[in-house]
Amino acid sequence: MLTPRFSLSQDEKFIFINIHAPFIKITEADCYATDDEFYFHAQPYYLRLHLPGEVVDDEHSASHSQYDTDKGQLTVRLLKKVCGQWFEGLDLLTKLLTPKKVDPSKCTGVEVITHSNFTNTEKDIDAGSSRSYSTHDDEESKGNQLNFEFDWFVEQKVHNQEASGLNLEGPKYGFAQKKSAVLKDITSDLTSMLDIKNPDSMPEKERRSLRLHQEKEAFNCEHYLADYFDDEAIQESILLSFEDLVGDCAKLSEREQYKLTTLPSREYMIDKSELKSVYLGLVDLIYAYAFNYRFTNGEENVESDWTICKLSATLSWLDHFDDIKEVVLSCARRSLCFPLFRNWKLIQRVLQDVQCIFQNGKTNVLKCLLGIYFIISESESRYPLNDLYVIDYCVWVQSSDANHLKSIADTLENMQLSKSDLDFNLEDMEREAAKLMLSDSDNEEMTKEVETLSTTLSNVVHIKGADSGTGPSDSDDESDDESEETDSSSSCESNS
């Protein structure tokens, strides 16, 4: 059976389901709804949706269903059980396709990311205790989820598998650090895909150390200072506003919606200590995408996959983070090492974009992730990164905790980031360069003054020379007088 393309919309009373199913026999089509589920079947299509709220399947709804034969589109109208209830996440199509399950986890400290709702019958937990928990799409608003908040700045102590000797599979990487020893099977050239040379044998701490060393070596002070003093083109990029990226009314395109219907339905069991790193990795990815979006004015180019992967330490070094300041510093450092525009003000502007994206919620974040997916999928060497990270992020974020996304936005908004944090001695370089430019300016001004004085003196000499040799003289006057006397005498002789 085929899953048809579909989309949903709503008003205060109804849910509208638009199903693209061309060439079906409408008389043999079957669709109905029960509580929060909707079913559609017509050869060769089958669709089952798990709605975020309950609907009523009545005769009036069925009578208002319409099939447009020209477009091959069936529109089904369902009555909401509670009039005025707003159904969240109707654009998160992968989640709507995923069956709702009861949380099966019984292990302490493990989070099961399911696409389900379940009633939390447990009471408030004493400080310091732990239990299994599940995150859902905005379930906190219904009061059936344990509310907790990450401290994005405090580094969590993760169990060191390497030290204990339990890590028999080699270094971990990928989404939620769930993969290992898979890159050796990739046929593409790892050197063009990653900055790390031997990911299946390099310990995580060594990855971080080598990454920082690479950034130190790649930083070019001349390039940075050139963009610092001559930033006209960069300022144009900074001043632009991109509503498609940071607007609060982001909508998924038909291409993006269709991709969501093809994503796998997966359930993620993530330890709480690792869950924070998953969210922080999301910040890293969104920053890289936002930087490329602003740099290209919202239009992809042939270097977009390189830019995104190079700026993201997650995609280039398989790195992961425990502190949000680490993420921001990594993004900022790499933004001053690799792209064409290397400017501090541009970094600050992109961080504002990232803050807005997280503030506006899942649709904006998901749209960015899908953008990364499409860009990387067209890359000849980097497409395996979609399987390592991006696809899982696209699926997982649809059921992530909206409160955590907004918490990240608030943290980014209040974060104090200075140039000295980057450990590139930026302020010293700027100060010395400014002095040098001022000295050059003084020398240039002095040269101009000497040239002006020389020109003035030259003019004075020229004027004096003109006074002594080229003006009217006494001899000229005498010659004129003699001429007048001659004329006078001639006149007298003629009269006589």
C-alpha positions in Angstrom: 0.0 0.0 0.0 1.1 3.5 -0.7 1.0 6.4 1.7 -0.5 9.4 -0.2 0.6 12.9 0.1 -1.5 14.8 2.6 -1.8 18.0 4.6 -4.0 19.3 7.4 -5.6 22.6 8.3 -8.2 23.7 10.9 -10.6 26.4 12.0 -12.4 26.6 15.4 -14.8 23.8 14.6 -13.3 21.5 12.0 -10.2 19.7 10.9 -9.6 19.6 7.2 -7.6 16.7 5.8 -6.4 17.1 2.2 -5.3 13.8 0.6 -3.7 13.6 -2.8 -5.0 10.4 -4.3 -5.4 10.6 -8.1 -7.2 8.0 -10.2 -9.0 6.4 -7.3 -12.5 5.0 -7.5 -14.2 7.4 -5.1 -17.2 5.0 -4.7 -14.8 2.4 -3.3 -12.9 4.8 -1.0 -13.4 4.3 2.7 -12.6 6.9 5.4 -13.7 7.3 9.0 -12.5 8.7 12.3 -12.6 7.4 15.9 -11.5 9.5 18.8 -8.1 10.8 17.8 -7.4 8.5 14.8 -8.4 8.9 11.2 -8.4 6.2 8.5 -8.5 6.4 4.8 -8.3 3.5 2.3 -8.7 3.5 -1.5 -6.6 1.2 -3.7 -3.6 1.6 -3.8 -3.5 4.1 -0.9 -3.8 3.7 2.8 -3.5 6.5 5.4 -3.8 6.3 9.2 -3.3 9.5 11.2 -3.0 10.0 14.9 -4.4 13.4 15.7 -3.3 15.6 18.6 -7.0 15.9 19.7 -10.3 14.1 19.4 -12.7 14.5 16.5 -16.3 13.3 15.9 -17.1 11.2 12.9 -20.7 12.2 12.1 -22.8 12.2 9.0 -22.4 15.9 8.5 -18.7 15.5 8.2 -18.9 12.8 5.6 -21.4 14.7 3.6 -19.0 17.6 3.3 -16.1 15.5 2.0 -15.2 16.5 -1.6 -13.1 14.9 -4.3 -11.5 17.1 -7.0 -11.0 14.9 -10.0 -8.9 17.5 -11.8 -6.4 17.7 -8.9 -6.9 14.2 -7.7 -7.4 15.5 -4.2 -9.8 14.4 -1.5 -10.8 16.9 1.2 -12.3 15.4 4.4 -13.8 17.6 7.0 -13.9 16.3 10.6 -15.8 18.0 13.5 -13.7 18.7 16.6 -15.1 17.1 19.7 -14.3 20.3 21.7 -15.3 23.3 19.7 -12.5 26.0 19.8 -9.7 23.6 20.7 -6.6 24.3 18.8 -4.8 21.2 17.5 -1.0 21.7 17.8 1.5 20.2 15.4 -0.7 19.6 12.3 2.3 20.3 10.2 4.5 17.6 11.9 3.4 14.9 9.5 5.9 12.2 10.5 4.5 12.4 14.0 0.9 12.2 12.8 1.8 8.9 11.0 3.4 7.4 14.0 1.2 5.2 16.3 0.8 6.3 19.9 2.2 3.9 22.4 2.3 3.6 26.1 5.8 4.3 27.6 7.4 0.8 28.1 10.5 2.0 29.9 10.9 1.0 33.5 14.6 1.8 33.8 15.7 4.7 35.9 17.1 7.6 34.1 16.0 6.5 30.6 13.8 8.7 28.4 11.7 7.1 25.8 10.9 9.5 23.0 7.6 8.2 21.8 4.9 9.8 19.8 2.3 9.0 22.4 0.2 10.5 25.1 -0.2 8.8 28.4 -1.5 9.8 31.8 1.1 10.6 34.4 -0.3 9.2 37.6 2.8 9.8 39.7 3.0 12.7 42.1 5.7 15.2 42.3 9.1 13.7 42.9 11.4 14.7 45.7 14.5 16.6 44.7 17.4 14.3 43.8 15.2 11.3 42.9 14.9 10.0 39.4 12.5 7.9 37.3 11.7 7.1 33.7 9.9 9.8 31.8 8.6 10.6 28.3 8.5 13.8 26.2 5.7 14.6 23.8 4.5 17.4 21.6 3.5 20.1 23.9 2.1 17.6 26.4 3.2 19.9 29.2 0.2 22.1 28.5 -2.0 19.2 29.3 -0.4 18.5 32.7 0.4 14.9 32.0 4.2 15.3 31.8 6.8 15.7 34.4 8.2 19.2 34.0 11.9 19.5 34.4 14.4 22.0 33.1 18.0 21.6 32.0 20.7 23.9 33.2 22.3 24.5 29.8 25.5 25.8 31.3 26.3 23.0 33.8 28.4 20.2 32.4 26.9 16.9 33.3 29.2 14.0 34.2 28.5 11.2 31.8 29.5 7.7 32.6 32.9 7.1 31.0 32.6 3.9 29.1 36.1 4.1 27.8 37.6 4.3 31.3 35.5 1.4 32.6 36.4 -0.8 29.7 32.8 -1.5 28.8 32.9 0.2 25.4 33.7 -2.8 23.2 32.3 -1.3 20.0 34.7 1.6 19.7 34.0 5.4 19.9 30.4 6.5 19.7 29.0 9.1 17.4 25.8 9.9 15.4 22.5 11.0 16.8 22.4 10.6 20.6 25.8 8.8 20.4 24.0 5.6 19.3 26.3 4.5 16.4 29.8 3.1 16.3 32.0 1.3 13.7 29.7 2.2 10.8 31.8 4.7 8.9 34.3 2.0 7.9 31.6 0.6 5.6 31.0 3.9 3.9 32.4 3.9 0.3 32.7 7.7 0.0 35.9 9.4 0.8 36.0 10.1 4.5 38.5 12.9 4.1 36.1 14.9 2.0 33.2 14.1 4.3 34.8 14.7 7.7 37.7 16.7 9.2 38.4 13.7 11.5 40.5 11.1 9.8 39.8 7.9 11.8 36.5 8.3 13.6 36.1 4.6 14.4 39.3 4.5 16.4 39.7 8.1 17.8 38.5 8.7 21.4 36.1 11.5 22.0 38.5 13.6 24.0 41.1 13.4 21.3 38.5 14.5 18.7 37.8 17.7 20.7 41.5 18.4 21.2 42.3 18.0 17.5 39.3 20.1 16.5 40.5 23.0 18.7 44.0 22.7 17.2 42.6 22.7 13.7 40.7 25.9 14.4 43.8 27.5 15.9 45.8 26.7 12.8 43.0 27.7 10.4 42.4 31.1 11.8 43.9 33.8 9.5 44.3 37.2 11.1 44.8 39.0 7.8 41.4 37.6 6.5 39.7 38.6 9.7 41.1 42.1 9.8 40.2 42.6 6.1 36.6 41.7 6.9 36.8 43.9 10.1 37.8 47.1 8.3 36.2 46.5 4.9 32.7 45.1 5.8 30.4 46.8 3.3 29.2 43.6 1.7 28.9 41.9 5.1 26.8 44.8 6.5 24.4 44.3 3.6 24.0 40.7 4.6 23.6 41.6 8.3 20.8 44.1 7.6 18.6 41.7 5.6 15.6 40.2 7.3 14.5 36.7 6.4 10.9 36.0 7.5 11.0 32.5 5.9 13.8 31.7 8.4 12.9 33.5 11.6 9.3 34.5 11.1 6.7 33.2 13.5 4.4 32.0 10.7 6.7 29.5 9.0 5.0 27.0 6.7 6.4 23.8 5.2 6.5 23.6 1.5 4.9 20.7 -0.5 8.4 19.2 -0.9 9.0 19.4 2.8 5.6 18.0 3.7 6.1 15.1 1.3 9.5 14.3 2.8 7.9 14.1 6.3 5.6 11.4 5.0 8.6 9.3 3.9 10.6 9.6 7.1 10.8 6.5 9.2 8.7 6.1 12.3 11.2 5.6 15.1 11.2 5.4 18.8 14.2 6.8 20.7 15.3 5.7 24.1 17.7 8.4 25.3 19.3 8.6 28.6 18.7 11.9 30.4 22.4 12.6 30.6 22.6 12.3 26.8 19.3 14.1 26.0 20.8 17.4 26.9 23.6 16.8 24.4 21.0 16.0 21.7 19.4 19.4 22.2 22.8 21.1 22.2 23.7 19.3 19.0 20.5 20.7 17.5 21.7 24.3 18.3 25.0 23.5 16.4 23.1 22.3 13.3 20.6 25.2 13.3 23.4 27.8 13.6 25.3 26.3 10.6 22.1 26.3 8.5 21.2 29.9 9.6 24.7 31.2 8.8 24.6 29.6 5.3 21.0 31.0 4.8 22.1 34.6 5.6 25.4 34.3 3.7 23.6 33.1 0.5 20.6 35.5 1.0 18.3 32.5 1.3 19.5 30.8 -1.9 21.5 27.7 -1.8 24.8 27.5 -3.8 27.2 24.8 -4.7 29.2 25.5 -1.5 26.2 25.2 0.9 26.9 21.6 1.9 30.6 22.5 2.6 29.6 25.6 4.6 27.1 23.9 6.8 29.2 20.8 7.5 32.3 22.9 8.1 30.7 25.3 10.6 29.0 22.4 12.5 31.4 20.6 14.7 28.8 17.9 15.0 28.9 17.2 11.2 32.6 17.8 10.7 34.2 16.3 13.8 31.3 14.1 15.1 31.6 16.2 18.3 28.9 16.6 20.9 28.4 19.0 23.7 27.5 19.2 27.4 27.4 23.0 27.8 25.6 25.6 25.6 28.5 28.0 25.8 30.7 25.3 24.3 28.3 25.1 21.3 28.3 28.8 20.8 32.0 29.1 21.1 32.5 26.3 18.6 30.1 27.9 16.1 31.8 31.3 16.5 35.3 30.0 16.2 34.6 28.1 13.1 32.8 31.1 11.6 36.0 33.0 11.9 38.1 30.2 10.4 36.4 28.8 7.3 33.7 30.8 5.5 34.2 33.7 3.1 32.8 36.2 5.5 34.6 36.2 8.8 33.0 38.9 10.9 32.1 39.2 14.6 28.9 41.2 13.9 27.8 38.6 11.4 28.2 35.9 14.1 26.1 38.0 16.5 23.4 38.4 13.8 23.3 34.7 13.1 23.0 33.9 16.8 20.0 36.2 16.9 18.5 34.2 14.0 19.0 31.0 15.9 17.4 32.5 19.0 14.3 33.4 17.0 14.1 30.0 15.3 14.0 28.2 18.7 11.7 30.8 20.1 9.2 30.2 17.3 9.1 26.5 18.0 9.2 23.2 16.2 8.0 24.1 12.8 10.8 26.6 12.3 13.4 24.2 13.7 12.1 21.3 11.5 12.1 23.5 8.4 15.8 24.2 9.0 16.6 20.5 9.5 14.8 19.6 6.3 16.8 22.3 4.6 20.0 20.7 5.8 18.7 17.3 4.7 18.0 18.5 1.1 21.4 20.2 0.8 23.4 17.3 2.1 21.5 14.7 0.1 22.7 16.4 -3.1 26.3 16.2 -1.9 28.5 13.6 -3.6 30.5 12.9 -0.4 28.6 14.2 2.6 25.2 12.4 2.1 26.0 9.7 4.8 25.7 12.5 7.4 21.9 12.5 6.8 21.8 8.9 8.1 24.2 9.6 10.9 22.4 12.7 12.2 19.9 14.7 10.2 17.1 12.2 9.5 17.0 11.2 13.2 16.8 14.9 14.2 14.0 15.5 11.7 12.0 12.6 13.3 12.9 13.3 16.9 12.3 17.1 16.9 8.7 16.6 16.1 8.2 15.0 19.5 10.7 17.1 21.4 9.7 19.2 24.4 8.6 22.6 23.2 9.5 24.0 26.6 13.1 23.0 26.1 13.3 24.7 22.8 12.0 27.9 24.3 14.4 27.5 27.2 17.3 27.3 24.7 16.0 30.5 23.0 15.9 32.3 26.4 19.4 31.1 27.2 20.8 32.3 23.9 19.1 35.7 24.3 20.7 36.3 27.7 24.1 34.8 27.0 27.1 37.1 27.2 29.6 36.3 24.5 32.8 38.3 24.1 35.6 38.2 21.6 38.1 37.2 24.3 36.1 34.0 24.8 37.2 32.7 21.4 40.9 32.7 22.3 42.0 34.3 19.1 43.3 37.5 20.6 40.9 39.4 18.4 40.8 42.6 20.4 44.6 42.9 20.5 44.8 42.4 16.7 42.1 45.0 16.1 43.9 47.5 18.4 47.3 47.0 16.8 45.8 47.2 13.3 44.0 50.4 14.2 47.2 51.9 15.4 49.0 50.9 12.2 46.3 52.3 10.1 46.3 55.6 12.1 50.1 55.8 11.6 49.7 55.2 7.9 47.0 57.8 7.8 49.2 60.3 9.6 52.0 59.6 7.1 49.7 60.0 4.2 48.3 63.2 5.6 51.9 64.5 6.1 52.7 63.6 2.5 49.7 65.5 1.3 50.7 68.5 3.3 54.2 68.5 1.8 52.8 68.2 -1.7 50.4 71.1 -1.0 53.3 73.2 0.4 55.5 72.4 -2.6 52.7 73.3 -5.0 52.2 76.6 -3.1 55.9 77.5 -3.2 56.0 76.7 -6.9 53.2 79.0 -7.6 54.8 81.8 -5.6 58.1 81.5 -7.6 56.1 81.5 -10.9 54.3 84.7 -10.0 57.5 86.5 -9.1 59.1 85.4 -12.3 56.1 86.8 -14.2 56.5 90.2 -12.5 60.1 90.6 -13.6 60.0 89.5 -17.2 56.6 89.5 -18.8 54.7 92.5 -17.6 54.4 96.1 -19.3 57.8 98.0 -19.1 59.1 101.7 -19.2 60.7 101.1 -22.6 57.4 100.2 -24.0 56.0 103.5 -22.7 58.9 105.5 -24.2 58.4 103.7 -27.6 54.8 104.7 -27.5 55.6 108.3 -26.7 58.1 108.5 -29.6 55.5 107.0 -31.9 53.1 109.7 -30.8 55.6 112.5 -31.4 56.4 111.2 -34.9 52.8 111.1 -35.8 52.3 114.7 -34.5 55.2 116.1 -36.5 54.0 114.4 -39.6 50.6 115.9 -39.2 52.1 119.5 -38.8 54.2 119.2 -41.9 51.2 118.2 -43.8 49.2 121.2 -42.6 51.9 123.6 -43.6 
